[in-house]
Amino acid sequence: MHHVAALRKRLLQEKQQIEQRLKQNDHFGLTKTSTYDSVGELSNYDNHPADSGTELYEREKDLALNEHTERELHDIERALQAMEEGTYGICEVCGKPIPLERLEAIPKTTFCKEHSTDQAVSQQRPIEESVLSPPFGEFVVHEDAETFDAEDSWQKVARFGTSDTPSDVQEDAEHYDRMYIDAGEQIGYVEPFETFAATDLYGTGITIYPNIVHEQYEQMLDDEHLMSPLGDLPAYEKDPYTS
């Protein structure tokens, strides 16, 4: 009986601490009507989408902490009720006595070690991971065909700026304003010469329009001692760089 009285005192102290903590933090802020109310925003439409992502993460964390704390409170109340009924120290499943060492380590338990409800560790992953990994994987066309897919959509809006920093970009970036996935990917063409080589309506009469890319391409061919796949081409009648 002395051991039960001491354990009951510990359980009452833990219960008081938990109830006080839940009261002070408003059940981890979950009494607020919405996420933006908890951070003092006037609208849920934020100028920075990362802010909304942070608020969502914190909200999910508060839900988990609140659920864990309330479960702990429920277990304490369950153990105190067992003390009142005189069944404390007896496993609810098999009816065998719970060792005193286990009760001293976990006063709120009402199960023996073999029938504890916390034996199995859940391996279930968040449902969001099924669509977040790999990036764009569900929507990207893997064939050689050139199509405008989800990755292209991201790149198109990423040119206006993202929250990424240089340390977030794994590949070498040519410019600070191009800090996004595959920023160096060619846009609107496949081969570099397509930016300065043009044909008529019927695909004939190839003409070269000199520009910076053309100069870089010619320099690359010279360095590699290669001949252009376009062969000998007529230059544009009026070079905009020399006229």
C-alpha positions as CSV (number, residue, x, y, z in Angstrom):
1,M,0.0,0.0,0.0
2,H,2.9,2.3,0.7
3,H,4.1,1.9,-2.8
4,V,0.7,2.6,-4.3
5,A,0.3,5.8,-2.2
6,A,3.7,7.0,-3.4
7,L,2.8,6.2,-7.1
8,R,-0.5,7.9,-6.7
9,K,1.2,11.1,-5.4
10,R,3.5,11.0,-8.5
11,L,0.5,10.6,-10.8
12,L,-1.4,13.4,-9.3
13,Q,1.6,15.7,-9.6
14,E,2.1,14.7,-13.3
15,K,-1.6,15.3,-14.0
16,Q,-1.5,18.8,-12.4
17,Q,1.6,19.7,-14.5
18,I,0.0,18.5,-17.7
19,E,-3.3,20.3,-17.1
20,Q,-1.5,23.5,-16.2
21,R,0.7,23.2,-19.4
22,L,-2.3,22.6,-21.6
23,K,-4.1,25.6,-20.1
24,Q,-1.2,27.9,-20.5
25,N,-0.5,27.1,-24.1
26,D,-4.2,26.8,-25.2
27,H,-3.7,23.2,-26.1
28,F,-0.6,24.1,-28.1
29,G,-2.4,26.9,-29.8
30,L,-5.1,24.7,-31.3
31,T,-7.9,26.8,-29.8
32,K,-7.1,29.4,-32.4
33,T,-9.6,29.4,-35.3
34,S,-6.9,29.2,-38.0
35,T,-3.2,29.2,-38.7
36,Y,-3.0,32.8,-39.6
37,D,-4.8,33.8,-36.4
38,S,-2.1,32.1,-34.4
39,V,0.6,34.2,-36.0
40,G,-1.3,37.5,-36.1
41,E,-1.8,37.7,-39.9
42,L,-4.9,39.4,-41.3
43,S,-5.1,37.0,-44.2
44,N,-4.2,33.4,-45.1
45,Y,-2.9,34.7,-48.4
46,D,0.7,35.5,-47.7
47,N,3.2,37.3,-49.8
48,H,5.7,34.5,-49.3
49,P,4.4,30.9,-49.7
50,A,7.2,29.6,-47.5
51,D,5.6,31.4,-44.6
52,S,2.4,29.4,-45.1
53,G,4.4,26.2,-45.4
54,T,6.1,27.0,-42.1
55,E,2.8,27.7,-40.4
56,L,1.3,24.5,-41.7
57,Y,4.3,22.5,-40.4
58,E,4.0,24.2,-37.0
59,R,0.3,23.4,-37.0
60,E,0.9,19.7,-37.7
61,K,3.6,19.6,-35.0
62,D,1.2,21.2,-32.5
63,L,-1.5,18.6,-33.3
64,A,1.0,15.8,-32.7
65,L,2.2,17.3,-29.4
66,N,-1.3,17.9,-28.2
67,E,-2.4,14.4,-29.1
68,H,0.6,12.9,-27.3
69,T,0.0,15.1,-24.2
70,E,-3.8,14.3,-24.0
71,R,-3.0,10.6,-24.4
72,E,-0.6,10.9,-21.5
73,L,-3.2,12.6,-19.4
74,H,-5.8,9.9,-20.3
75,D,-3.4,7.2,-19.2
76,I,-2.8,8.9,-15.8
77,E,-6.5,9.3,-15.2
78,R,-7.0,5.6,-16.2
79,A,-4.3,4.5,-13.6
80,L,-5.9,6.7,-10.9
81,Q,-9.3,5.2,-11.6
82,A,-7.7,1.7,-11.3
83,M,-6.3,2.8,-7.9
84,E,-9.8,3.9,-6.8
85,E,-11.3,0.5,-7.9
86,G,-8.5,-1.5,-6.3
87,T,-7.3,-3.0,-9.6
88,Y,-4.1,-1.0,-10.0
89,G,-1.1,-3.2,-10.5
90,I,-3.0,-5.9,-12.4
91,C,-2.8,-6.2,-16.2
92,E,-6.0,-5.3,-18.0
93,V,-5.4,-8.0,-20.6
94,C,-4.1,-11.1,-18.8
95,G,-5.0,-10.3,-15.1
96,K,-1.5,-11.0,-13.9
97,P,0.3,-8.8,-11.4
98,I,2.5,-6.0,-13.0
99,P,6.1,-6.1,-11.5
100,L,6.7,-3.3,-9.0
101,E,9.9,-2.3,-11.0
102,R,7.7,-1.6,-14.1
103,L,5.2,0.4,-12.0
104,E,7.9,2.6,-10.6
105,A,9.3,3.2,-14.1
106,I,5.9,3.8,-15.7
107,P,3.4,4.6,-12.9
108,K,0.6,5.3,-15.4
109,T,0.7,1.9,-17.0
110,T,-2.2,-0.6,-16.5
111,F,-0.6,-3.3,-18.7
112,C,2.2,-5.8,-18.2
113,K,5.2,-5.7,-20.5
114,E,3.9,-8.5,-22.8
115,H,0.5,-6.7,-23.4
116,S,1.7,-3.1,-23.6
117,T,0.0,-1.1,-26.3
118,D,3.3,0.7,-27.1
119,Q,5.3,-2.3,-28.2
120,A,5.0,-1.8,-31.9
121,V,6.6,1.2,-33.6
122,S,4.6,2.5,-36.5
123,Q,6.4,2.5,-39.8
124,Q,3.6,4.4,-41.5
125,R,4.9,7.5,-43.4
126,P,3.0,10.7,-44.0
127,I,0.6,10.5,-47.0
128,E,2.2,13.7,-48.5
129,E,5.4,11.8,-49.2
130,S,3.6,9.8,-52.0
131,V,3.4,12.9,-54.1
132,L,6.4,14.9,-52.9
133,S,9.1,12.3,-53.9
134,P,10.6,12.3,-56.3
135,P,10.2,15.9,-57.4
136,F,7.9,16.2,-60.4
137,G,8.2,12.4,-60.9
138,E,4.5,11.7,-61.4
139,F,4.1,14.3,-64.1
140,V,7.4,14.4,-66.0
141,V,7.4,12.7,-69.4
142,H,10.4,10.3,-69.4
143,E,10.6,9.7,-73.2
144,D,12.8,11.7,-75.5
145,A,9.8,13.7,-76.7
146,E,10.0,17.4,-76.0
147,T,6.8,18.3,-74.0
148,F,5.9,21.0,-71.6
149,D,5.5,19.1,-68.3
150,A,5.2,19.9,-64.6
151,E,9.0,20.6,-64.3
152,D,8.8,23.2,-67.1
153,S,5.8,24.8,-65.3
154,W,8.0,25.1,-62.2
155,Q,10.9,26.6,-64.1
156,K,8.7,29.1,-65.8
157,V,7.5,30.6,-62.5
158,A,10.8,30.0,-60.7
159,R,12.4,32.7,-63.0
160,F,10.4,35.3,-61.0
161,G,12.3,34.2,-57.9
162,T,12.2,31.6,-55.2
163,S,13.1,31.3,-51.5
164,D,16.1,29.1,-52.4
165,T,19.6,30.3,-51.5
166,P,22.9,29.5,-53.3
167,S,23.5,26.7,-50.8
168,D,20.2,25.1,-51.9
169,V,21.2,24.7,-55.5
170,Q,23.2,21.6,-56.1
171,E,24.4,22.4,-59.6
172,D,26.7,25.3,-60.6
173,A,24.6,28.4,-61.2
174,E,25.5,30.7,-64.0
175,H,23.9,33.7,-62.5
176,Y,22.4,34.6,-59.0
177,D,19.0,35.3,-60.7
178,R,18.9,31.7,-61.9
179,M,18.8,29.8,-58.6
180,Y,16.3,27.0,-59.4
181,I,16.2,23.4,-60.6
182,D,17.8,23.0,-64.0
183,A,18.2,26.7,-64.5
184,G,20.8,26.1,-67.2
185,E,18.3,24.1,-69.3
186,Q,17.7,25.4,-72.9
187,I,14.4,27.2,-73.3
188,G,12.5,27.1,-76.5
189,Y,15.2,25.1,-78.4
190,V,17.1,21.9,-78.3
191,E,20.4,22.6,-80.0
192,P,22.3,25.9,-79.5
193,F,22.4,26.7,-83.2
194,E,18.6,26.9,-83.3
195,T,18.9,30.3,-81.6
196,F,20.7,31.9,-84.6
197,A,19.9,29.6,-87.6
198,A,16.6,30.1,-89.4
199,T,14.8,28.7,-92.4
200,D,12.0,29.8,-94.7
201,L,8.4,28.6,-94.4
202,Y,9.3,25.4,-96.1
203,G,12.3,24.5,-94.1
204,T,14.9,25.5,-96.7
205,G,17.2,28.4,-97.3
206,I,19.0,28.2,-94.0
207,T,20.3,31.6,-92.9
208,I,22.6,32.6,-89.9
209,Y,21.7,35.5,-87.7
210,P,24.8,36.4,-85.7
211,N,24.4,36.8,-82.0
212,I,26.3,36.0,-78.8
213,V,25.2,32.4,-78.8
214,H,26.4,32.1,-82.4
215,E,29.9,33.4,-81.4
216,Q,30.1,31.0,-78.5
217,Y,29.0,28.1,-80.7
218,E,31.6,29.0,-83.4
219,Q,34.3,29.3,-80.7
220,M,33.4,25.9,-79.3
221,L,33.7,24.3,-82.8
222,D,37.1,26.0,-83.3
223,D,38.4,24.8,-79.9
224,E,37.2,21.2,-80.7
225,H,38.4,21.4,-84.3
226,L,34.9,20.4,-85.5
227,M,32.8,21.5,-88.4
228,S,29.3,22.8,-88.0
229,P,26.6,20.2,-88.7
230,L,25.0,23.0,-90.8
231,G,27.9,23.0,-93.3
232,D,28.7,26.2,-95.3
233,L,26.0,28.7,-94.6
234,P,25.2,32.0,-96.1
235,A,25.5,34.9,-93.6
236,Y,22.7,37.3,-93.0
237,E,22.8,40.2,-95.4
238,K,23.0,42.8,-92.7
239,D,25.0,42.0,-89.6
240,P,23.3,43.9,-86.7
241,Y,26.6,43.9,-84.8
242,T,28.6,45.5,-87.6
243,S,26.2,47.7,-89.5
